[in-house]
Amino acid sequence: MIGKIKLTPEQADAIQKWLCERNGDKAALLDVHATAMKKQGGWRNGNPYRAFNGLDQADMARALLIGYEVEETFEVGDWVACEYEDGAWIAQIERIEGKKVFAQWENGQLDWNYVHHIRHATSEEIKAEKEYRAWKSIGREVGGFREGDIGIFKNEYVDHVDALGVFYKDGVLTGFYPTESFIEFGGADE
């Protein structure tokens, strides 16, 4: 079964522009595109439809008659997800080289994936990944409070481990100071 074709954002915009300006005349677009590709070697520079140059006649027909999806575009700094059998790995793009996207994935290594294997991460996935990385940076599992941690809840300090866990699970804990960040000076008399 032939399905929808993937178009670049520029190609999708050009189709919408054509259809909007010409009352949805798909047949005319197919004819004009065939002429432009065959007689002129493509749409000329300066033409607002030159994004069509990457589409042959069959692809244009597929886009117009079956439908299309717009390819996602990615930039350095975007948070992306790559699906694996054990779930999605979430990372922030550090570099893009052609169709390869480089990021620090779950294993902590700078590695790459092809653009067509990733998608933009959801806000929930990004939040969870940032929390995971924050916990990992202090050598703990997510939600792994310890004796001596001090949490902030409604501008008050909380130092009871069980309360910290409950507030964290309920999503009302603003943040916390891990006991590992305490600096002892050793000069005070007790």
The 8 nearest C-alpha neighbors of each residue, nearest first, counted from 0:
[[1, 2, 3, 65, 61, 4, 66, 64],
 [2, 0, 3, 65, 61, 4, 66, 58],
 [3, 1, 0, 4, 65, 66, 61, 67],
 [2, 4, 67, 66, 65, 68, 5, 62],
 [3, 5, 67, 62, 68, 6, 2, 61],
 [6, 4, 68, 69, 67, 70, 3, 7],
 [7, 5, 69, 70, 10, 11, 68, 8],
 [6, 8, 10, 9, 70, 69, 11, 5],
 [7, 9, 11, 10, 69, 12, 6, 70],
 [10, 8, 12, 7, 11, 50, 13, 6],
 [11, 9, 13, 50, 7, 12, 8, 6],
 [10, 12, 8, 14, 13, 9, 6, 15],
 [13, 11, 9, 15, 10, 14, 16, 8],
 [12, 14, 16, 10, 15, 11, 48, 17],
 [15, 13, 17, 11, 16, 12, 18, 10],
 [14, 16, 12, 18, 13, 17, 19, 11],
 [17, 15, 13, 19, 14, 18, 20, 12],
 [18, 16, 14, 20, 15, 19, 21, 13],
 [19, 17, 23, 21, 15, 20, 16, 22],
 [18, 20, 16, 17, 21, 22, 15, 23],
 [19, 21, 17, 18, 22, 16, 23, 15],
 [22, 20, 18, 19, 23, 24, 17, 16],
 [23, 21, 19, 24, 18, 20, 17, 25],
 [22, 24, 18, 21, 25, 19, 17, 20],
 [23, 25, 27, 26, 22, 21, 18, 28],
 [26, 24, 28, 27, 23, 29, 63, 18],
 [27, 25, 29, 28, 24, 30, 31, 23],
 [28, 26, 30, 29, 25, 24, 31, 32],
 [27, 29, 25, 31, 26, 30, 32, 24],
 [28, 30, 26, 32, 27, 31, 33, 25],
 [31, 29, 27, 33, 28, 32, 26, 34],
 [30, 32, 34, 28, 33, 29, 27, 35],
 [31, 33, 35, 29, 34, 30, 28, 36],
 [34, 32, 30, 36, 31, 35, 37, 29],
 [35, 33, 31, 37, 32, 36, 38, 30],
 [34, 36, 41, 32, 39, 33, 42, 37],
 [35, 37, 41, 40, 33, 34, 39, 38],
 [38, 36, 34, 40, 35, 39, 33, 41],
 [39, 37, 34, 35, 40, 36, 41, 33],
 [40, 38, 35, 41, 36, 37, 42, 34],
 [41, 39, 36, 37, 38, 35, 42, 43],
 [42, 40, 36, 35, 39, 52, 43, 37],
 [41, 43, 49, 35, 52, 46, 48, 44],
 [42, 44, 46, 49, 41, 45, 39, 40],
 [45, 43, 46, 49, 42, 47, 48, 41],
 [44, 46, 47, 43, 49, 48, 42, 50],
 [45, 47, 48, 44, 49, 43, 42, 50],
 [46, 48, 49, 45, 13, 50, 44, 42],
 [49, 47, 50, 46, 13, 51, 42, 10],
 [48, 50, 42, 51, 46, 52, 47, 43],
 [51, 49, 10, 48, 52, 9, 53, 13],
 [52, 50, 49, 53, 54, 48, 10, 42],
 [53, 51, 50, 54, 41, 49, 42, 36],
 [54, 52, 51, 55, 50, 49, 10, 41],
 [55, 53, 51, 52, 58, 59, 56, 57],
 [54, 56, 58, 57, 59, 53, 52, 36],
 [55, 57, 59, 58, 33, 60, 54, 32],
 [58, 56, 60, 59, 55, 61, 54, 62],
 [59, 57, 61, 55, 60, 56, 54, 62],
 [58, 60, 62, 56, 61, 57, 54, 63],
 [61, 59, 57, 63, 58, 62, 64, 56],
 [62, 60, 58, 65, 64, 59, 63, 57],
 [63, 61, 66, 67, 59, 60, 64, 65],
 [62, 64, 60, 61, 66, 65, 59, 25],
 [65, 63, 61, 60, 66, 62, 25, 59],
 [66, 64, 61, 62, 3, 63, 2, 67],
 [67, 65, 62, 3, 63, 64, 61, 4],
 [68, 66, 3, 4, 62, 5, 6, 69],
 [67, 69, 5, 6, 4, 70, 3, 66],
 [68, 70, 6, 5, 7, 8, 71, 67],
 [71, 69, 7, 6, 5, 72, 68, 8],
 [70, 72, 69, 73, 118, 8, 7, 119],
 [71, 73, 70, 74, 8, 7, 114, 119],
 [72, 74, 77, 71, 75, 119, 114, 92],
 [73, 75, 77, 76, 72, 92, 95, 94],
 [74, 76, 92, 93, 77, 94, 95, 73],
 [75, 77, 92, 91, 74, 93, 78, 94],
 [78, 76, 92, 91, 75, 74, 79, 73],
 [77, 79, 91, 90, 120, 119, 92, 76],
 [80, 78, 119, 120, 118, 90, 89, 91],
 [81, 79, 89, 120, 118, 88, 117, 87],
 [80, 82, 117, 88, 87, 116, 83, 89],
 [83, 81, 87, 86, 88, 80, 84, 117],
 [82, 84, 86, 85, 87, 81, 88, 80],
 [83, 85, 86, 82, 87, 81, 88, 80],
 [84, 86, 83, 87, 82, 88, 81, 105],
 [87, 85, 83, 84, 82, 88, 81, 80],
 [86, 88, 82, 81, 83, 80, 89, 85],
 [87, 89, 81, 80, 105, 82, 104, 86],
 [88, 90, 80, 79, 87, 128, 104, 81],
 [91, 89, 104, 78, 79, 103, 102, 92],
 [90, 92, 78, 77, 76, 102, 79, 93],
 [93, 91, 102, 75, 76, 77, 94, 101],
 [94, 92, 102, 75, 101, 76, 91, 95],
 [93, 95, 101, 75, 92, 100, 96, 102],
 [96, 94, 100, 99, 101, 97, 75, 93],
 [97, 95, 99, 98, 100, 94, 101, 111],
 [96, 98, 99, 95, 100, 114, 113, 94],
 [97, 99, 114, 113, 96, 100, 95, 115],
 [100, 98, 113, 96, 97, 112, 95, 114],
 [99, 101, 95, 111, 112, 113, 94, 114],
 [102, 100, 111, 94, 110, 93, 92, 95],
 [101, 103, 92, 93, 109, 91, 110, 104],
 [104, 102, 109, 108, 107, 90, 110, 105],
 [103, 105, 90, 106, 107, 102, 108, 88],
 [106, 104, 107, 88, 103, 89, 90, 108],
 [105, 107, 104, 108, 103, 109, 110, 88],
 [108, 106, 105, 103, 104, 109, 110, 102],
 [109, 107, 103, 106, 110, 104, 105, 102],
 [110, 108, 103, 102, 101, 107, 104, 111],
 [109, 111, 101, 102, 108, 103, 104, 112],
 [112, 110, 101, 100, 99, 102, 113, 109],
 [113, 111, 100, 99, 114, 116, 101, 110],
 [112, 114, 99, 115, 116, 98, 100, 111],
 [113, 115, 98, 116, 117, 99, 100, 112],
 [114, 116, 113, 117, 118, 98, 112, 70],
 [117, 115, 114, 113, 81, 112, 118, 82],
 [118, 116, 81, 80, 114, 115, 79, 119],
 [117, 119, 80, 79, 120, 81, 116, 71],
 [118, 120, 79, 80, 78, 121, 117, 77],
 [119, 121, 79, 80, 78, 124, 118, 125],
 [120, 122, 124, 123, 125, 119, 79, 78],
 [121, 123, 125, 124, 126, 120, 127, 78],
 [122, 124, 126, 121, 125, 127, 120, 128],
 [125, 123, 121, 127, 122, 126, 120, 128],
 [126, 124, 122, 128, 123, 127, 129, 121],
 [127, 125, 123, 129, 128, 124, 122, 130],
 [126, 128, 130, 124, 125, 129, 131, 123],
 [129, 127, 131, 125, 130, 126, 124, 132],
 [130, 128, 132, 126, 131, 127, 125, 133],
 [129, 131, 133, 127, 128, 132, 134, 126],
 [132, 130, 128, 134, 129, 133, 141, 135],
 [131, 133, 135, 129, 130, 134, 136, 128],
 [134, 132, 130, 136, 135, 131, 129, 137],
 [135, 133, 139, 131, 136, 132, 137, 141],
 [134, 136, 138, 132, 137, 139, 133, 131],
 [137, 135, 133, 134, 138, 132, 139, 131],
 [138, 136, 135, 134, 139, 133, 179, 177],
 [139, 137, 135, 136, 134, 140, 133, 143],
 [140, 138, 134, 135, 137, 143, 141, 136],
 [139, 141, 143, 134, 142, 135, 138, 131],
 [142, 140, 143, 134, 131, 139, 130, 135],
 [143, 141, 144, 140, 164, 167, 134, 168],
 [144, 142, 140, 141, 139, 145, 164, 134],
 [143, 145, 142, 160, 148, 164, 146, 163],
 [146, 144, 148, 147, 160, 143, 178, 177],
 [145, 147, 148, 160, 144, 178, 159, 158],
 [146, 148, 178, 145, 149, 158, 177, 160],
 [149, 147, 178, 177, 146, 145, 176, 158],
 [148, 150, 158, 176, 175, 157, 156, 147],
 [151, 149, 175, 157, 156, 174, 176, 158],
 [150, 152, 156, 173, 174, 155, 175, 154],
 [151, 153, 172, 155, 154, 173, 156, 150],
 [152, 154, 155, 151, 173, 172, 171, 156],
 [155, 153, 152, 151, 156, 173, 150, 157],
 [156, 154, 152, 153, 151, 157, 150, 173],
 [155, 157, 151, 150, 152, 149, 158, 154],
 [158, 156, 150, 149, 159, 151, 155, 163],
 [159, 157, 149, 148, 160, 150, 156, 147],
 [158, 160, 162, 161, 157, 163, 146, 149],
 [161, 159, 163, 162, 146, 144, 145, 158],
 [160, 162, 164, 163, 159, 165, 144, 166],
 [163, 161, 165, 159, 164, 160, 166, 157],
 [162, 164, 160, 166, 161, 165, 167, 159],
 [165, 163, 167, 161, 162, 166, 168, 160],
 [166, 164, 162, 168, 167, 163, 169, 161],
 [165, 167, 169, 163, 172, 171, 168, 164],
 [166, 168, 170, 164, 172, 169, 165, 163],
 [169, 167, 165, 170, 166, 164, 171, 142],
 [170, 168, 166, 167, 171, 165, 172, 164],
 [169, 171, 167, 168, 172, 166, 173, 165],
 [172, 170, 166, 169, 167, 173, 152, 168],
 [171, 173, 152, 167, 166, 174, 170, 151],
 [174, 172, 151, 152, 171, 175, 153, 150],
 [175, 173, 151, 172, 150, 176, 152, 167],
 [176, 174, 150, 149, 151, 177, 148, 173],
 [175, 177, 149, 148, 150, 178, 180, 174],
 [178, 176, 148, 179, 180, 175, 149, 147],
 [177, 179, 148, 147, 180, 181, 176, 149],
 [180, 178, 177, 181, 137, 182, 176, 148],
 [179, 181, 178, 177, 182, 176, 148, 137],
 [182, 180, 178, 179, 183, 177, 176, 147],
 [183, 181, 180, 184, 179, 178, 185, 177],
 [182, 184, 185, 181, 186, 187, 180, 179],
 [183, 185, 186, 182, 187, 181, 188, 189],
 [186, 184, 183, 187, 188, 182, 189, 181],
 [185, 187, 184, 188, 183, 189, 182, 181],
 [186, 188, 185, 189, 184, 183, 182, 181],
 [189, 187, 186, 185, 184, 183, 182, 181],
 [188, 187, 186, 185, 184, 183, 182, 181]]
